[in-house]
Amino acid sequence: MFQKFYVKCIVMNFNFNSLAETSFHSESTPRLSAYEIYKVNLSKIERGELKGTKDPNAVYDVVSLEFKEPETGRIYSENLFVPNREEDFERNSFNSGKPAPSRFERFQFTLMQIVEAISPEGAEKIKNNAGKLKTIDDFINIVIKVLNEKDKVNVYLKLIGTNRNGSQYAALPNSCFINNDGKAVASNFISSKNNLTFSAYEMQKKKEFETAKPTNMQTVEKNNDNLDLEGLEF
């Protein structure tokens, strides 16, 4: 028996030279978990294209963000879909009858909150030039320019979570809601100060998130277009 195995090994001519160049550990970057508040910096912001998963022929215009925790190197990535359809600028309503902000309003509030936390002077520059911004491209370009002028400014970031399609995801909270006067109002998820907290509604959602049993517990980036807005406190 041994002789047959020995002969077979010789015939197969095993070669282990690749061992010297092979890593046997995952090279993927560890990610930040849901329902925590982290001290991070913005490590990347850029505009690009994202290929669809359900429809491989679909290509989406996105602003890609990446936040990094300096002490651990863990990251949170987010793709914000650029509003470019007529319905993206229209408000909808929840089942309760409460108005929901449009995708454009959420897109705008998300980026401006990030700018205000990282570059208050940049936020003022954008506001002072608001009348000169004629297209969404103008807005995106000035936001990216202002944020790229700042290098590794530490801010505090709040992440919530969502269960979708049998998987759990960390996600940005929604950046705004519609108040009783019909005005879009900021709901803070990022700050230059350590003053972020979870609302009672968010804490309840955290319990539901932690007791859920998804088939895939991996935390990955996910766009927040469809997250629950009804629990925001007016």
ZIMONOR-V33376 format. One record per backbone hydrogen bond with DSSP energy under -1.0 kcal/mol. NH is the residue of the N-H (numbers start at 0). CO is the residue of the C=O. If there is no record, write none. Layout:
nh-><NH/NH>
co-><CO/CO>
//
This chain:
nh-><4/5/6/7/8/9/10/11/12/18/19/20/21/31/37/39/40/42/43/45/47/49/51/57/59/61/62/63/64/65/66/67/68/72/74/75/77/79/81/87/88/89/93/96/99/103/105/106/107/108/109/110/111/112/113/114/115/116/117/118/122/123/124/125/126/127/128/129/131/132/138/139/140/141/142/143/144/145/146/147/149/154/155/156/157/158/159/161/163/166/167/168/170/176/178/181/184/186/190/194/202/203/204/205/206/207/208/209/210/214/215/226/231>
co-><0/1/2/3/4/5/6/7/8/15/16/17/18/74/156/154/67/65/65/63/61/59/57/54/49/47/79/45/77/43/75/40/73/68/29/66/64/62/60/84/85/86/97/93/91/87/101/102/103/104/105/106/107/108/109/110/111/112/113/114/118/119/120/121/122/123/124/126/128/129/134/135/136/137/138/139/140/141/142/143/146/39/190/37/188/35/170/168/166/163/215/161/159/184/182/178/176/174/155/192/198/199/200/201/202/203/204/205/206/165/165/223/228>
//
